[in-house]
Amino acid sequence: MTRFAPNAIMSLVGETPPHDLGESVSPELHLGDLLSGDLSDLSLGYGTAAGDPALRAAIATSNGVDADEVVVTVGGMHSIFLIAFLLCSPGDEAVTVSPLFPMSRNALDAMGADVRVLPLTFEDGYRLDPARLRPLLTPATKLVSLASPQNPSGVAFSPDTVREVLAIMATQCPAAYLLLDETYREAAYGSDQVTASAAGLNDRVISVASLSKCHGAAGLRIGWTITRDPKLRESLVLAKFNTVVTCSSVSETLALRIFQNLENILASRRQSLSTGLAMVEQWVAENAAFVEWVRPDAGAICCVRLKPAAFDDKAVESFYQTLQDHGVRVANGTWFGEPARVFRLGFGFLAEPELKAALDAFSAALRDRGFGEA
């Protein structure tokens, strides 16, 4: 029996260090932010297998689809796991990219899929050239799994790129589905335009997302799958019923309140993300002798690289301990399939004063390595 592969990313749900730059989420909502009314009459019985109708309608409106195309799940990973379970039997081909969120790859491996990986590189800004996918796709391909914006880089695929991928799939593997994780889609910076969901492009697209990242409600464990294929949706509802029966009625009620106040919640977060991004951009410039980055398109994360001229491989290995000594945590690139000299830096979780303190501590760690003033 295939088991889930261990990954040190699990440490992010362990003890929190003084300066946490490893997180991928926005500031956390608190229960009091959503308790604007009496919940004493809320039923604590089972909900519905597809998800609360009002919540599905709200998700549909936010994504430009119909409510009957939405299935509510226990977080985004539940969606990703169910899709892998339904579409990938042992030996079936699945295609994805690297770097990527490790649990997305683990779900494919756990099903025994033959996973083909297209590397995306730091040097190319983690951009996807759809033509490079073509050699990996065959009639045996059942699933192409991507994320936009990506985790760990925050780099997004343009709508034209997604359409080109779909066109190539239509010729190479017409029976396959494109799974697109859009969890960071609404996490734009300031007044930047939010990219429309790809969920409604055609019935071979599956969109998944959750309230865990840009909405700051990871503790609700509410995600969703959107598909225009009625047979796949029926299979998803059945699979959800056989794994968790329904979502928590409390979580669904609070999730609906987030959607009812969505623009106010996201507006403040987009502004704080914009501020955090500017702070990281300035920090990278100030430490340009030691680090370089790929500027993200959206989300609360980016990829930073320790420059080879300042850090040989041995120095990279020891520098993570130096960071730990300074109370700083980042997400090691090896968690996502990158070399250790690349790391994911989160700038959305900490408030501005705490983010500045964390970046200052990182600079102090650079000075401790003996590379001069950072």
LUMSETI-741744 format. One line per 4 residues: number of its first residue (from 1); for each residue x, y, z of C-alpha. Coordinates in steps of 0.25 Angstrom, whole numbers, plus 5000, padded with zeros to 4 digits. Layout:
# residues N
NUM> X:Y:Z; ...
This chain:
# residues 374
1> 5000:5000:5000; 5005:5014:4996; 5008:5023:5008; 5009:5038:5009
5> 5023:5043:5007; 5028:5050:5019; 5032:5065:5017; 5038:5075:5027
9> 5027:5085:5023; 5019:5078:5034; 5028:5087:5044; 5019:5099:5040
13> 5008:5094:5049; 5017:5092:5060; 5024:5102:5070; 5024:5116:5064
17> 5038:5123:5065; 5040:5138:5069; 5041:5142:5054; 5032:5133:5045
21> 5035:5136:5030; 5031:5122:5027; 5016:5124:5027; 5008:5125:5014
25> 4995:5131:5020; 4990:5145:5022; 4987:5150:5036; 4977:5141:5043
29> 4963:5145:5045; 4957:5143:5059; 4944:5137:5063; 4939:5150:5068
33> 4941:5156:5054; 4930:5147:5049; 4920:5147:5061; 4911:5158:5058
37> 4898:5152:5062; 4892:5141:5070; 4896:5127:5066; 4889:5120:5078
41> 4879:5114:5068; 4889:5108:5059; 4887:5093:5056; 4898:5084:5060
45> 4893:5073:5051; 4898:5068:5038; 4899:5077:5027; 4898:5073:5012
49> 4908:5065:5005; 4910:5075:4994; 4911:5087:5004; 4902:5097:5009
53> 4893:5103:4997; 4895:5117:5002; 4910:5115:5003; 4911:5109:4990
57> 4904:5120:4983; 4913:5130:4990; 4925:5122:4985; 4919:5121:4971
61> 4917:5136:4970; 4932:5139:4974; 4936:5130:4963; 4927:5133:4952
65> 4920:5119:4951; 4907:5113:4955; 4904:5108:4970; 4901:5094:4965
69> 4916:5093:4960; 4922:5095:4974; 4925:5084:4984; 4929:5089:4998
73> 4941:5081:5004; 4949:5080:5017; 4960:5090:5012; 4966:5091:4999
77> 4975:5078:5001; 4962:5070:5003; 4958:5075:4989; 4972:5071:4983
81> 4972:5058:4989; 4958:5054:4985; 4961:5058:4970; 4974:5049:4971
85> 4966:5038:4977; 4955:5039:4966; 4964:5041:4954; 4977:5034:4956
89> 4978:5019:4958; 4991:5012:4959; 4999:5013:4947; 4991:5025:4941
93> 4999:5037:4936; 4998:5050:4943; 5006:5062:4940; 5010:5074:4949
97> 5022:5084:4951; 5033:5086:4961; 5034:5093:4970; 5020:5091:4976
101> 5013:5089:4989; 5017:5076:4994; 5004:5070:4998; 4999:5073:4984
105> 5009:5063:4979; 5007:5053:4990; 4993:5052:4987; 4997:5047:4973
109> 5008:5038:4978; 4998:5032:4988; 4989:5027:4977; 5000:5020:4970
113> 5000:5030:4958; 5012:5031:4949; 5015:5045:4951; 5022:5053:4940
117> 5029:5066:4945; 5032:5078:4937; 5043:5087:4944; 5040:5102:4945
121> 5053:5109:4948; 5057:5121:4957; 5065:5127:4945; 5052:5127:4936
125> 5044:5133:4947; 5036:5120:4949; 5028:5123:4936; 5021:5112:4929
129> 5024:5110:4914; 5012:5102:4910; 5020:5096:4898; 5029:5089:4908
133> 5017:5081:4914; 5014:5075:4901; 5024:5064:4901; 5019:5059:4915
137> 5005:5058:4911; 5000:5044:4905; 4986:5038:4903; 4989:5031:4916
141> 4989:5045:4923; 4978:5046:4933; 4981:5059:4940; 4989:5071:4939
145> 4991:5078:4952; 4995:5092:4953; 4994:5104:4963; 4992:5119:4959
149> 4998:5126:4967; 5008:5116:4970; 5012:5111:4984; 5024:5114:4987
153> 5027:5125:4977; 5014:5133:4976; 5016:5133:4961; 5003:5132:4953
157> 4999:5127:4939; 4992:5137:4930; 4979:5133:4925; 4985:5132:4911
161> 4995:5122:4917; 4984:5113:4923; 4976:5114:4910; 4988:5109:4902
165> 4990:5098:4912; 4976:5093:4910; 4978:5094:4895; 4990:5085:4895
169> 4982:5075:4905; 4971:5075:4895; 4980:5069:4884; 4990:5061:4893
173> 4980:5055:4904; 4966:5059:4901; 4960:5051:4912; 4969:5057:4923
177> 4965:5068:4933; 4973:5081:4937; 4973:5083:4952; 4976:5097:4955
181> 4979:5101:4970; 4974:5116:4970; 4975:5117:4985; 4983:5130:4984
185> 4975:5136:4972; 4968:5147:4981; 4981:5151:4988; 4984:5162:4979
189> 4993:5174:4983; 4986:5187:4987; 4978:5191:4975; 4984:5181:4965
193> 4973:5174:4957; 4968:5161:4961; 4969:5150:4951; 4956:5143:4947
197> 4955:5129:4951; 4958:5118:4940; 4947:5110:4946; 4937:5113:4935
201> 4946:5111:4923; 4941:5097:4920; 4937:5084:4926; 4951:5079:4926
205> 4955:5089:4936; 4955:5087:4951; 4957:5098:4960; 4960:5097:4975
209> 4962:5107:4986; 4960:5110:5000; 4958:5120:5011; 4972:5116:5017
213> 4981:5126:5011; 4977:5140:5006; 4964:5140:5015; 4972:5136:5028
217> 4962:5125:5032; 4970:5112:5031; 4964:5108:5044; 4950:5107:5038
221> 4955:5096:5029; 4946:5100:5017; 4950:5098:5003; 4943:5095:4990
225> 4944:5088:4976; 4937:5094:4964; 4935:5086:4952; 4925:5088:4940
229> 4925:5072:4937; 4912:5067:4944; 4917:5053:4945; 4930:5057:4952
233> 4923:5066:4961; 4913:5054:4965; 4926:5046:4967; 4932:5057:4976
237> 4919:5058:4985; 4919:5043:4987; 4934:5042:4990; 4932:5054:5000
241> 4921:5046:5007; 4929:5034:5008; 4941:5041:5014; 4935:5052:5023
245> 4920:5051:5021; 4918:5066:5021; 4926:5078:5026; 4923:5084:5040
249> 4911:5093:5040; 4918:5103:5049; 4929:5104:5039; 4920:5106:5027
253> 4912:5116:5034; 4924:5124:5038; 4930:5123:5024; 4917:5128:5018
257> 4919:5141:5027; 4933:5143:5021; 4926:5143:5007; 4916:5152:5012
261> 4927:5162:5016; 4937:5158:5005; 4941:5171:4999; 4944:5177:5013
265> 4952:5165:5018; 4960:5164:5005; 4962:5179:5003; 4969:5181:5016
269> 4978:5168:5013; 4981:5173:4999; 4987:5186:5005; 4995:5179:5016
273> 5000:5169:5005; 5004:5181:4996; 5012:5187:5008; 5018:5174:5011
277> 5023:5172:4997; 5029:5186:4997; 5036:5183:5010; 5042:5170:5004
281> 5046:5177:4991; 5053:5187:4999; 5060:5177:5007; 5065:5169:4995
285> 5070:5182:4989; 5078:5185:5002; 5084:5171:5002; 5086:5169:4988
289> 5100:5164:4990; 5094:5152:4997; 5080:5149:4992; 5072:5150:4979
293> 5057:5147:4977; 5046:5145:4967; 5035:5156:4969; 5022:5149:4971
297> 5009:5152:4964; 4999:5150:4976; 4999:5143:4989; 5006:5144:5002
301> 5019:5137:4998; 5031:5138:4989; 5044:5130:4985; 5057:5136:4990
305> 5071:5130:4986; 5084:5131:4994; 5094:5135:4983; 5105:5125:4980
309> 5115:5136:4980; 5112:5138:4995; 5108:5124:4999; 5115:5111:4994
313> 5106:5098:4997; 5113:5096:5010; 5110:5110:5015; 5095:5109:5010
317> 5094:5097:5019; 5099:5103:5031; 5092:5116:5029; 5078:5110:5032
321> 5084:5107:5046; 5089:5122:5047; 5075:5126:5043; 5069:5117:5054
325> 5079:5123:5064; 5073:5137:5061; 5059:5132:5063; 5056:5133:5048
329> 5048:5122:5040; 5047:5121:5025; 5042:5110:5017; 5053:5102:5011
333> 5053:5100:4996; 5055:5085:4998; 5041:5084:5003; 5036:5088:4989
337> 5046:5081:4980; 5056:5093:4979; 5071:5093:4984; 5073:5097:4998
341> 5078:5111:4994; 5064:5115:4990; 5054:5117:5001; 5040:5122:5002
345> 5038:5135:5009; 5024:5138:5014; 5021:5153:5016; 5006:5153:5018
349> 5005:5146:5032; 5012:5156:5041; 5008:5171:5043; 5017:5182:5038
353> 5025:5184:5051; 5027:5169:5053; 5031:5167:5038; 5041:5178:5039
357> 5047:5171:5052; 5047:5158:5045; 5055:5163:5032; 5064:5171:5042
361> 5067:5158:5049; 5070:5151:5035; 5080:5162:5032; 5086:5160:5045
365> 5088:5146:5042; 5095:5150:5029; 5104:5158:5036; 5107:5147:5046
369> 5111:5138:5034; 5123:5148:5032; 5119:5154:5019; 5119:5168:5023
373> 5108:5178:5026; 5095:5174:5020
